[in-house]
Amino acid sequence: MSSDAAQRLAFVQSHLQVAACANKEEPKKKTPVESMSEEREKATFDVRELTYFLDGGEKFTQIREKFMMELERDPTFRMYDMYDVTKDQIRERTMEKFRTIVHYVSAEPVPIFTMRMQTISLIDPGFWTRFGVHYGLFFGALRGSATSAQFSHWVSKGALALNGMVGCFAMTELGHGSNVAGLETTATFDEASDQFIIHTPTITATKWWIGGAAHTATHTVVFAQLIVRGKRYGTKSFVVQLRDTRTYTLMPGINIGDIGKKMGRDGIDNGWIQFTNVRIPRTNMLMKHTKVSRAGEVKEPPMAQLTYGALIQGRVAMVVDSGNIAKKAVTIAGRYAAVRRQFQSSPHVFRRPS
Ligand SMILES: Cc1cc2nc3c(=O)[nH]c(=O)nc-3n(C[C@H](O)[C@H](O)[C@H](O)COP(=O)(O)OP(=O)(O)OC[C@H]3O[C@@H](n4cnc5c(N)ncnc54)[C@H](O)[C@@H]3O)c2cc1C
């Protein structure tokens, strides 16, 4: 018999002895908690020190842990049944959470509130996204593109306190996502009435994917082609009311649909919007960069791209959030690998013939 064949035979025989060996010396099974402590003790560095380093200092770790404890104890953030509830129930819960978080917006400094939201996203990314669409995109567009007088006006209307105003951000169209300069929605200045007419001229100009549009937003910042006296000036942003703030019925000329269930983040109600000759006051155009006077004079900024700034922050936030979610996934996978016990790892069982 060749030595190769002898080795294979010995290996097969070792399998046949499994039951006997396993019965002889049944190893004591470790509990998952024991396995985890054992793995943790193997660390060759100070885990706590690394945590402080990753959080930016001990103070920030303490703040993060405080947020985590608050969320664990807050029943509005319960997630244990999230796979049993419907899309509509998840969306309702999202709006309940708004109430619990709103007061922190003005009570906490921005970096601390940002940390709170990053912690929340680890628990409920759908809520984080809906809240982020209002504060990051809608409110961010007001902050970045409104004059200071316009900004104060929208804050007084409830944009900061979410008092009678919940925002969304209507930039993307069915036919145009990356190409913001090529958007088709129009905003035509009507000098006689001192108004803009917001209009969706084609199917591909339908605003698409708009987070919060399907049910929850009362207002939106719309990106549209500015047209004054027949001349096009490129894509600018305009505040448009979508729904009655009390009854939530659609305003005249607004047509909205629900994009429906997604692969994740169902807490946010993404929808589509069509505008049919919707009239808004001229002053609803956000005029920090480009200005249109009562007489129809257009003053343009040195850099037209400034208009698109609002989404940059949103996109950066999505990348940071993806990083945090990936950290959570790696942590779960690492812990699972440390405690998962399957088959036998006794040398009797998997002994290879030498
Ligand atoms: C869940 C979800 C929520 C969203 N919420 C909102 C919202 O609230 N408001 C809103 O306005 N939008 C929203 N969007 C839309 C989002 O901003 C767009 O999906 C994004 O801007 C990309 O546009 P697009 O999907 O049309 O892709 P496209 O523009 O068609 O791009 C498709 C691919 O081609 C690449 N590409 C595009 N142009 C070029 C080029 N010139 N050269 C090389 N590569 C190119 C892109 O990088 C991409 O990989 C949402 C999208 C999703 C999926």
The ligand as an SDF file (V2000), in Angstrom:
LIG
                    3D

 53 58  0  0  0  0  0  0  0  0999 V2000
  -32.8490   55.7480   -0.0650 C   0  0  0  0  0  0  0  0  0  0  0  0
  -32.6190   57.0160   -0.8360 C   0  0  0  0  0  0  0  0  0  0  0  0
  -33.0400   58.2150   -0.3180 C   0  0  0  0  0  0  0  0  0  0  0  0
  -32.8530   59.3980   -1.0290 C   0  0  0  0  0  0  0  0  0  0  0  0
  -33.3240   60.5820   -0.5130 N   0  0  0  0  0  0  0  0  0  0  0  0
  -33.2470   61.7080   -1.2660 C   0  0  0  0  0  0  0  0  0  0  0  0
  -33.8380   62.9360   -0.7950 C   0  0  0  0  0  0  0  0  0  0  0  0
  -34.3670   63.0170    0.3110 O   0  0  0  0  0  0  0  0  0  0  0  0
  -33.7720   64.0210   -1.6000 N   0  0  0  0  0  0  0  0  0  0  0  0
  -33.1640   63.9930   -2.8260 C   0  0  0  0  0  0  0  0  0  0  0  0
  -33.1490   65.0080   -3.4970 O   0  0  0  0  0  0  0  0  0  0  0  0
  -32.6000   62.8510   -3.2870 N   0  0  0  0  0  0  0  0  0  0  0  0
  -32.6350   61.7110   -2.5480 C   0  0  0  0  0  0  0  0  0  0  0  0
  -32.0820   60.5490   -3.0110 N   0  0  0  0  0  0  0  0  0  0  0  0
  -31.4970   60.5400   -4.3330 C   0  0  0  0  0  0  0  0  0  0  0  0
  -29.9930   60.5740   -4.3280 C   0  0  0  0  0  0  0  0  0  0  0  0
  -29.5430   61.8820   -4.0060 O   0  0  0  0  0  0  0  0  0  0  0  0
  -29.5820   60.1140   -5.7240 C   0  0  0  0  0  0  0  0  0  0  0  0
  -29.8480   58.7190   -5.7840 O   0  0  0  0  0  0  0  0  0  0  0  0
  -28.1460   60.4060   -6.0100 C   0  0  0  0  0  0  0  0  0  0  0  0
  -27.9640   61.8000   -6.1280 O   0  0  0  0  0  0  0  0  0  0  0  0
  -27.6830   59.7080   -7.2890 C   0  0  0  0  0  0  0  0  0  0  0  0
  -28.5530   59.9450   -8.3310 O   0  0  0  0  0  0  0  0  0  0  0  0
  -29.1820   58.7490   -9.1890 P   0  0  0  0  0  0  0  0  0  0  0  0
  -29.7490   57.7320   -8.2630 O   0  0  0  0  0  0  0  0  0  0  0  0
  -30.0850   59.3290  -10.2080 O   0  0  0  0  0  0  0  0  0  0  0  0
  -27.9310   58.0710   -9.8830 O   0  0  0  0  0  0  0  0  0  0  0  0
  -27.2630   58.4870  -11.2580 P   0  0  0  0  0  0  0  0  0  0  0  0
  -27.0390   59.9620  -11.2680 O   0  0  0  0  0  0  0  0  0  0  0  0
  -28.0590   57.9220  -12.3790 O   0  0  0  0  0  0  0  0  0  0  0  0
  -25.8900   57.7340  -11.1280 O   0  0  0  0  0  0  0  0  0  0  0  0
  -25.7870   56.3170  -11.3160 C   0  0  0  0  0  0  0  0  0  0  0  0
  -24.3260   55.9410  -11.2420 C   0  0  0  0  0  0  0  0  0  0  0  0
  -23.5780   56.5890  -12.3000 O   0  0  0  0  0  0  0  0  0  0  0  0
  -22.5220   57.3650  -11.7470 C   0  0  0  0  0  0  0  0  0  0  0  0
  -22.3850   58.6030  -12.5240 N   0  0  0  0  0  0  0  0  0  0  0  0
  -23.3220   59.5590  -12.6780 C   0  0  0  0  0  0  0  0  0  0  0  0
  -22.8660   60.5330  -13.4680 N   0  0  0  0  0  0  0  0  0  0  0  0
  -21.5990   60.1880  -13.8160 C   0  0  0  0  0  0  0  0  0  0  0  0
  -20.6050   60.8190  -14.6090 C   0  0  0  0  0  0  0  0  0  0  0  0
  -20.8160   61.9860  -15.2050 N   0  0  0  0  0  0  0  0  0  0  0  0
  -19.4270   60.1940  -14.7300 N   0  0  0  0  0  0  0  0  0  0  0  0
  -19.2030   58.9990  -14.1330 C   0  0  0  0  0  0  0  0  0  0  0  0
  -20.1140   58.3690  -13.3570 N   0  0  0  0  0  0  0  0  0  0  0  0
  -21.2970   58.9670  -13.2050 C   0  0  0  0  0  0  0  0  0  0  0  0
  -22.9230   57.6550  -10.3110 C   0  0  0  0  0  0  0  0  0  0  0  0
  -21.7950   57.8530   -9.4690 O   0  0  0  0  0  0  0  0  0  0  0  0
  -23.6630   56.3660   -9.9320 C   0  0  0  0  0  0  0  0  0  0  0  0
  -22.7720   55.3620   -9.5350 O   0  0  0  0  0  0  0  0  0  0  0  0
  -32.2230   59.3640   -2.3030 C   0  0  0  0  0  0  0  0  0  0  0  0
  -31.7690   58.1460   -2.8190 C   0  0  0  0  0  0  0  0  0  0  0  0
  -31.9670   56.9860   -2.1010 C   0  0  0  0  0  0  0  0  0  0  0  0
  -31.4840   55.6930   -2.6940 C   0  0  0  0  0  0  0  0  0  0  0  0
  1  2  1  0
  2  3  1  0
  2 52  2  0
  3  4  2  0
  4  5  1  0
  4 50  1  0
  5  6  2  0
  6  7  1  0
  6 13  1  0
  7  8  2  0
  7  9  1  0
  9 10  1  0
 10 11  2  0
 10 12  1  0
 12 13  2  0
 13 14  1  0
 14 15  1  0
 14 50  1  0
 15 16  1  0
 16 17  1  0
 16 18  1  0
 18 19  1  0
 18 20  1  0
 20 21  1  0
 20 22  1  0
 22 23  1  0
 23 24  1  0
 24 25  2  0
 24 26  1  0
 24 27  1  0
 27 28  1  0
 28 29  2  0
 28 30  1  0
 28 31  1  0
 31 32  1  0
 32 33  1  0
 33 34  1  0
 33 48  1  0
 34 35  1  0
 35 36  1  0
 35 46  1  0
 36 37  1  0
 36 45  1  0
 37 38  2  0
 38 39  1  0
 39 40  1  0
 39 45  2  0
 40 41  1  0
 40 42  2  0
 42 43  1  0
 43 44  2  0
 44 45  1  0
 46 47  1  0
 46 48  1  0
 48 49  1  0
 50 51  2  0
 51 52  1  0
 52 53  1  0
M  END
$$$$
